[in-house]
Amino acid sequence: MLWLNWSCIGIAAACLAAGFVGGCEHKQRELDAYKAAGEAQELATQKTIQKHEKVAQEIKSDYETRISAIRAAYRVRSPGTGLMPPSTQASCGSNAGPTYAILAESCAETTQQLVSLQQFVKETQ
């Protein structure tokens, strides 16, 4: 009878130990899967960052080229109009031409900034 009690206790202890070891192994597999998912996400994030940097560089280069073209186009003015900023020019009669050209150039640059920003957002979504 005593032998039966000790064997029941032994069996119970063995089951408890097996359950503990099995539970630990299960948690280790979950942890390994979690780490693998984290590494995969880091890799995906790095690829996204590289893509965004590439797109940003391409758009920046295109933007600078277009702004240079805009400035070149608006800086071709008739002789005698001057290149003074709008704040120093009078807004009457003969001086209205350069002020308009400077304003138009500024508007064209701002429009190009918006177009380039929209292109960046579209290509990085």
KAKAZI-V226639 format. One record per backbone hydrogen bond with DSSP energy under -1.0 kcal/mol. CO is the residue of the C=O (numbers start at 1). NH is the residue of the N-H. If there is no record, write none. Layout:
# KAKAZI-V226639
co,nh
CO,NH
CO,NH
This chain:
# KAKAZI-V226639
co,nh
1,5
2,6
3,7
4,8
5,9
6,10
7,11
8,12
9,13
10,14
11,15
12,16
13,17
14,18
15,19
16,20
17,21
18,22
19,23
20,24
21,25
22,26
23,27
24,28
25,29
26,30
27,31
28,32
29,33
30,34
31,35
32,36
33,37
34,38
35,39
36,40
37,41
38,42
39,43
40,44
41,45
42,46
43,47
44,48
45,49
46,50
47,51
48,52
49,53
50,54
51,55
52,56
53,57
54,58
55,59
56,60
57,61
58,62
59,63
60,64
61,65
62,66
63,67
64,68
65,69
66,70
67,71
68,72
69,73
70,74
71,75
75,77
78,81
85,88
92,95
93,96
95,99
96,100
97,101
98,102
99,103
100,104
101,105
102,106
103,107
104,108
105,109
106,110
107,111
108,112
109,113
110,114
111,115
112,116
113,117
114,118
115,119
116,120
117,121
118,122
119,123
120,124
